[in-house]
Amino acid sequence: MIRWVLVIFIALTVFSALLPWLEKLGIGRLPGDFRFRLFGRVFSLPFASTLLLSALVVLLARWLR
């Protein structure tokens, strides 16, 4: 269980860092992706995009296996 929490945390961190580039592709604007402004900064929590891309990676890994 702890491993999955760590994987999701790392994925959220990576997606947050890559979000400006990924927004051009439409990732980060799905229903379930949260964006809020706090102290003049915009914070994004791309939960739905993380789940979608994780599912795609799992399907790709199973297909290649």
N, C-alpha and C positions, 0 to 999 in steps of 0.2 A: 504494500500500500504506500509506504513512504517513497518507494522508487517512482511510482506513478505521479505522486505529488511533485517530486523533484523534476521529473520530465516535463510536466505541464508548466511548472514555474520557469524552467529554462526556455521552453517554447514561447511562453508569453514574453519573456525578456527579449528573445531574438526577434519576434514579430514586432514588438514595440520599437526596437532599434531600426528595423527595416520598413516600418510602416509608411514613411513618405514615398518610398519607391513602390511598395506593394499597392498603395492606393491608386496608382495609375492603372493597375491591372484590375481594380475593383475589390481587392482583398482589404478588409478592415472597415468596410461599409455595410456589412451584412447585418440583418436583424440579430441582435445578441452581442454585437460589438459595442462596447460602451466607451464614450468619449465625454470627458468633462473638463472644465476649466477651474483651476484652483490657484489662487495667488498670481494670476496673469499667465500661467502656463497651461498648456493643453496636455492632458493625460489620456492615454488610450488603453483600453483593456479588450483586446480582440478575442473574446472567448469563442464566438461562433467560427471565426476564421481559423483559429487554432484547431478546433475540432474537425473542420472540413479538411484542412491540409493534413492533419494527422491521419484521418481516414484514407486520404489519397495515398499517403506514404505507405500505410499498411497494405492497401490493395496492390500497390506497385511492388512491394517486397514479396507478397505472396505470389504474384504473377511471375516474378523473376525467379523464384525459388522453384 
